[in-house]
Amino acid sequence: MDRNQNFKSKTIILTKWFFSIIFILISMTCLFHGRFLASFSFFFMGLFLSPSLEKSSALRLHFMRTRRSKVIVMSMLIIAGAVGIHKMEDKQIGFDEEAAQNSITSYITSKKSLPLFRNMEILSESNSLFNQEFSESLDFRRDYFKFDEKSRTVTYQPFHFSALQSDNFLNPLPAGVMTDYQLLFLLDSFNRVTSVTAIASFDSGNQIWKEDDTTDLSRFLLSDNINLQKQSLHDKQSAALRQKEEKGKDDKFEEDCMSSWDGSCPALKDYVKSNLNDTDGFEEIETTFRDMGSYEFVRMTYRAKNLYGAKMIYFIKAKVSWDCELIGIIESGNL
């Protein structure tokens, strides 16, 4: 009988020590995250459960002498702690797209030497040459980011609007011809980047490249093709510049390349309508242009139906030559 009673007493003491330590550790975690109410509540729960302090605490606090008063006080502390933790979780799980984008932009900028980012820069610069967009570095436009609040991931996909034409400047890799390249960022509860992987798409399927296991695309570059394309673009720019100088007037473009009836740019308008699912739903809103030296920068906003039949407002920016030909698309998206 005494042995059983002694065993039971020791078990109770060990249990109290266990929960006392657990509650104090939770208190420290809450304090680290700035949740002072939860930290205070769990600390005193751990303190009251501690066998070495329980008796002395009860002597000092008259309202803790009875079992009923202990239950009431512990219940109040548990409720206060639960409320504090709930608020802490609310603070942590908030997903801010702007903060996430800024965090990713800073992360990429500070770690450009990583193979994942070097590959993206190589692809962006080389692909822009063959799309005639003349991009010199990575572009962090908002429409290049795809946010997933549930999984706390952000996908950086610069080739969403401008298809990756890697066969122009890359030799085939062991996996085949590269058709897309995206970066997948995982963010913590404070919208900070915790990890990044690359999703490399090939005509044979997708591959996941990690930071420490990434293929160096610079080894597969077609340097001769890239140099020839640079020279070709330089020649076209020079020819376009000479053509503009021969015309002598900036308003020549408006006379020759802009519609006097509705103020649109027929070359750009025809291009947009040829890529719509429903051309009948097209409605031009406004077209503007400005001289960029070797070409005219043209921006058009318009309404069109999306894949679900709903009318949306879109924009498109393009380069148009002085002889009214569409040179290339700079940017497009919805407003």
FENJO-V30366 format. One record per pair of residues at least 24 apart in sequence whose ideal C-beta (glycine too) atoms are under 8 Angstrom apart, sorted by the first residue. I is the first residue (numbers start at 1). J is the second residue. Records with the same first field share a line. If there is no record, write none. Layout:
# FENJO-V30366
I->J / J
This chain:
# FENJO-V30366
13->51
16->49 / 50 / 51 / 54
17->49 / 50 / 51
19->46 / 49
20->46 / 47 / 49 / 50 / 51
21->46
22->46
23->49
26->81
30->81 / 84 / 85 / 88
33->88 / 91 / 92
34->88
35->84 / 85 / 87 / 88 / 91
36->84
37->80 / 81 / 83 / 84 / 87
38->80 / 81 / 82 / 83 / 84 / 85 / 87 / 88
39->84
40->80
41->77 / 78 / 80 / 81 / 84
42->77 / 81
44->77
45->74 / 77 / 78 / 81
48->73 / 74
92->189 / 190
93->189
95->147 / 149 / 152 / 187 / 191
96->191
97->145 / 147
99->191
100->145 / 147 / 154 / 185 / 187 / 191
101->140 / 142 / 145 / 154
103->187 / 191 / 192 / 193
104->140 / 145 / 154 / 156 / 185 / 193
105->140
107->185 / 193 / 196
108->138 / 140 / 156 / 183
114->211
115->211 / 214 / 215 / 216
116->183 / 196 / 197 / 198 / 209 / 211 / 214
117->183
118->216 / 217 / 218
119->181 / 198 / 214 / 215 / 216 / 217
120->156 / 158 / 181 / 183 / 198
122->217 / 218 / 221
123->159 / 164 / 166 / 178 / 181 / 217
124->158
126->168 / 169 / 170 / 221 / 226
127->159 / 162 / 164 / 165 / 166 / 168 / 169
128->162
129->169 / 226 / 229 / 230 / 233
130->165 / 168 / 169 / 229
131->162 / 165 / 328 / 329
132->233 / 319 / 327 / 328
133->162 / 328 / 329 / 330
134->233
141->331
143->333
152->186 / 187 / 188 / 189
153->184 / 185 / 186 / 187
154->184 / 185 / 187
155->182 / 183 / 184 / 185 / 199
156->182 / 183 / 184 / 185
157->182
161->329 / 331 / 332 / 333
162->329
168->222 / 225 / 229
169->221 / 222 / 225 / 226 / 229
170->217 / 220 / 221 / 222
171->220 / 221 / 222
172->220
173->202 / 215 / 220
175->200 / 202 / 204 / 205 / 207
176->202 / 203 / 204
177->202 / 203
178->202
179->203
236->327
237->294 / 295
238->294
240->294 / 295 / 321 / 322
241->293 / 294
243->321 / 322 / 323
244->293 / 294 / 322
247->322
250->291
252->322
253->289 / 291 / 296 / 320 / 322 / 324
254->289
256->323 / 324
257->296 / 320 / 322 / 324
258->287 / 289
263->287
264->300
265->289 / 298 / 300 / 320
266->324
267->320 / 324 / 325 / 326
268->298 / 300 / 316 / 318 / 320 / 326
269->300
271->318 / 326 / 329
272->300 / 302 / 304 / 316
276->304 / 305
277->305 / 306 / 307
278->304 / 305 / 309
281->305 / 311
285->313
289->320
292->319
295->319 / 320 / 321 / 322 / 327
296->320 / 321 / 322
297->330
301->335
